Amino acid sequence: MSEETVSVYIYKIPYRRCIKADGFSYPIAVCETCKRAIEPSRKESSKTGAHGVWHYVHEHPLAFIVLEESNSGKRRARAGLSLPRPLREMVVDAWEHRGLSAEEVEEAVARWLTEKWKGERDVGGETS
């Protein structure tokens, strides 16, 4: 009987939800190996829900896109440099220029990942 070593990556990403106090931040996790957006495995928040930590546990390294909005309304998108440039540009355009909501940007990222790698094999060997 052989033993198999399974490694996982664990991330704790803080977020803010209160624009009036100290701004807003919204993380989006992307797995380039699975070619999809990854949902947090657990979300912890303060009693008011204004801030907290999202926990991600995944078998591959993740890259993050963080959408930020200051309390003055200025928006900024930060994306990991390992992510494809067209995806980073799409996120900046959707968040900073077109003013989409964080959830709409997250959906656009998921669609982009699905369309970009359509027909390629995923980790499980199935075609998408």
C-alpha atoms as one frame of an Amber mdcrd trajectory, in Angstrom:
protein
   0.000   0.000   0.000   1.453   3.347  -1.000   0.915   6.583   0.809  -0.078
   9.644  -1.170   0.799  13.095   0.057  -1.872  15.696  -0.508  -0.969  19.317
  -0.117  -3.389  22.174   0.191  -2.958  25.919   0.133  -4.628  27.973   2.837
  -5.297  31.696   2.469  -6.855  34.220   4.857  -7.876  37.349   2.972  -9.307
  40.357   4.856 -12.204  42.347   3.440 -14.051  45.557   4.297 -17.715  46.283
   3.586 -18.232  49.735   5.062 -17.632  52.504   2.529 -18.441  55.311   4.983
 -15.843  54.291   7.569 -12.717  53.015   5.858 -13.656  51.907   2.360 -14.614
  48.688   0.676 -12.567  45.701  -0.469 -13.727  42.510  -2.169 -11.373  39.604
  -2.961 -11.887  37.246  -5.907  -9.777  34.059  -5.916  -8.723  32.500  -9.226
  -7.149  29.078  -9.733  -5.219  28.983 -12.987  -4.830  25.202 -12.747  -8.582
  24.554 -12.422  -9.293  27.571 -14.651 -12.123  28.894 -12.488 -13.023  31.329
  -9.742 -12.881  29.765  -6.267 -15.446  30.457  -3.560 -14.219  30.985   0.012
 -14.538  27.877   2.178 -15.512  30.040   5.150 -16.390  33.676   5.754 -15.842
  35.307   9.138 -17.194  38.758   9.797 -17.361  41.242  12.631 -20.585  41.626
  14.591 -21.598  44.529  12.362 -20.500  42.760   9.184 -18.369  45.760   8.207
 -15.168  43.743   7.950 -13.824  40.243   8.324 -11.715  37.493   6.823 -12.492
  35.080   3.997 -10.780  31.695   4.222  -9.775  29.807   1.098  -8.568  26.197
   1.102  -7.600  24.771  -2.281  -5.316  22.100  -3.717  -3.547  24.551  -6.066
  -2.000  28.010  -5.591  -4.488  30.848  -6.034  -4.112  34.295  -7.549  -6.248
  37.109  -6.194  -8.082  40.045  -7.662  -8.983  42.651  -5.045 -11.594  45.281
  -5.825 -11.289  48.386  -3.649 -13.330  51.533  -3.231 -12.275  54.363  -0.929
 -14.704  56.231   1.281 -14.486  59.086  -1.264 -15.704  56.771  -4.041 -12.432
  56.211  -5.906 -12.229  52.667  -7.276  -9.140  50.554  -7.831  -8.664  46.956
  -8.959  -5.531  45.032  -8.026  -4.827  41.726  -9.751  -2.018  39.216  -9.376
   0.601  39.552 -12.103   0.406  35.813 -12.771  -3.091  36.312 -14.179  -3.405
  36.797 -17.953  -3.170  40.430 -19.041  -6.541  40.390 -20.894  -8.253  39.251
 -17.676  -6.551  41.989 -15.635  -7.559  44.601 -18.234 -11.162  43.345 -18.273
 -11.350  43.629 -14.470  -9.948  47.185 -14.455 -12.379  48.225 -17.203 -15.409
  46.644 -15.495 -14.617  47.939 -11.980 -12.896  51.286 -12.507 -14.382  52.539
 -15.789 -17.816  50.965 -16.164 -18.626  50.975 -12.431 -20.004  47.431 -12.192
 -20.716  46.006  -8.736 -18.246  43.600  -7.124 -20.631  40.700  -7.709 -20.993
  41.641 -11.393 -17.205  41.774 -11.768 -16.911  38.371 -10.070 -19.466  36.933
 -12.531 -17.575  38.512 -15.452 -14.325  36.911 -14.211 -16.017  33.494 -13.996
 -17.434  33.922 -17.534 -14.042  35.045 -18.872 -12.325  32.010 -17.347 -14.959
  29.661 -18.796 -14.821  31.191 -22.275 -11.035  31.608 -22.367 -10.291  27.987
 -21.622 -13.428  26.516 -23.205 -12.826  22.996 -24.433  -9.503  22.532 -22.631
  -9.168  19.757 -20.091  -9.612  20.661 -16.462  -7.870  19.006 -13.538 -10.375
  16.129 -13.367  -9.806  15.237 -17.020 -13.282  16.291 -18.103 -13.891  18.804
 -20.855 -15.631  22.001 -19.919
